[in-house]
Amino acid sequence: MKNIRLVVNNEFKKDKQKFFIKNELRCILNLYAKMVSNGNWKDYSFTSGSKEISFDVYQRTSEKPVLRITKNLKPNYYNEKFLIKDKHGNILKKSENLDKLITKTSWNNLRLIR
C-alpha cells in the first residue's frame, strides 16, 4: 500500500468586514423603521465600494439619496469609522461607534437638502 498524506491548508486570511455586521445592521434598520413610520423616509439601498459601505436613504425612489450612513473600511482617524453624509457627500456627523452615532443624532432636526 502506498503512503497517503493529507495536506490541509489552514491558512485563513483574516479579511476585513466587507459589509455591516449584524448589530450594526439591526441598529440602522431600527432607525429606518422609526423614520418610515414618521413619514420622513420612503426607501433605502446599499452601496459598496473598496473603501466604504453605505446605507442610502431616499425620500422618493426616483431621486438621489438624501442621507448616507457610511461604514468607512479604511479610516484615517479612529473617529471616522462611521459617518453620516448628505447627498453632496459632506460629512454631517462622525463617530467610532455606530450605536452612539445614531442615538445621539437628532434626526428630526437634521435638515435634508432638496
C-alpha positions in Angstrom: 0.0 0.0 0.0 1.1 3.5 -0.7 1.5 6.0 2.0 -1.2 8.6 1.7 -0.7 12.1 3.1 -3.5 14.5 3.9 -2.4 18.1 3.3 -4.7 20.7 4.8 -4.3 24.4 4.0 -5.2 26.1 7.3 -4.0 29.5 6.3 -7.0 31.7 6.8 -6.5 35.3 5.7 -8.4 37.5 8.2 -10.4 39.6 5.8 -11.8 42.9 6.9 -15.6 43.2 7.1 -17.0 43.9 3.7 -20.4 44.7 5.0 -22.3 45.8 8.1 -22.2 43.3 10.9 -25.4 42.0 12.5 -25.6 44.5 15.3 -24.8 47.5 13.0 -27.5 46.5 10.6 -30.0 46.0 13.3 -29.3 49.5 14.7 -29.7 51.0 11.2 -32.8 49.1 10.3 -34.4 50.1 13.7 -33.8 53.7 12.8 -35.1 53.2 9.3 -38.3 51.7 10.6 -38.8 54.6 13.0 -38.3 57.2 10.3 -40.6 55.4 7.8 -43.4 55.3 10.4 -42.9 59.0 10.9 -43.2 59.5 7.2 -39.8 61.1 6.7 -38.1 58.3 4.7 -39.5 56.3 1.9 -36.9 53.9 0.6 -33.3 52.7 1.1 -30.5 50.9 -0.7 -27.0 49.7 0.0 -23.9 50.9 -1.9 -20.5 49.2 -1.5 -17.0 50.1 -2.7 -13.5 49.2 -1.8 -13.2 51.9 0.9 -16.7 52.2 2.2 -20.2 50.7 2.5 -23.2 52.9 2.8 -26.9 52.7 3.7 -28.6 55.2 1.5 -31.9 56.8 2.5 -34.4 58.2 -0.1 -37.4 60.5 0.3 -38.6 59.3 -3.1 -37.4 56.3 -5.1 -36.5 58.3 -8.2 -34.2 60.8 -6.5 -30.6 60.7 -5.3 -30.2 59.5 -1.7 -30.7 62.4 0.8 -28.6 60.8 3.6 -26.0 58.1 3.8 -24.9 56.2 6.8 -21.5 55.0 5.9 -19.0 52.5 7.3 -15.5 53.5 6.4 -13.3 50.4 5.8 -10.1 52.4 5.7 -10.5 55.3 8.2 -7.7 57.8 8.5 -8.6 58.6 12.2 -10.3 56.4 14.8 -13.5 58.6 14.9 -14.1 58.3 11.2 -15.3 54.7 11.1 -19.0 55.6 10.8 -20.1 58.7 9.0 -23.4 60.4 8.2 -23.2 62.2 4.9 -25.7 64.4 2.9 -26.4 63.9 -0.8 -23.5 66.1 -1.8 -21.0 63.9 0.2 -20.5 66.4 3.0 -19.9 64.8 6.4 -22.6 65.8 8.9 -21.5 63.6 11.8 -18.8 61.0 12.5 -18.1 58.6 15.3 -16.2 55.4 16.0 -19.4 53.7 17.4 -22.5 53.4 15.2 -24.9 52.9 18.1 -23.8 56.2 19.8 -23.9 58.0 16.4 -27.5 57.0 15.8 -28.8 57.6 19.3 -27.1 61.0 19.8 -28.2 62.4 16.4 -31.3 64.4 16.5 -33.0 63.0 13.3 -36.0 65.4 13.4 -33.7 68.5 13.5 -31.4 67.2 10.8 -32.1 69.2 7.6 -32.5 67.3 4.4 -31.3 69.4 1.4 -33.7 69.2 -1.5 
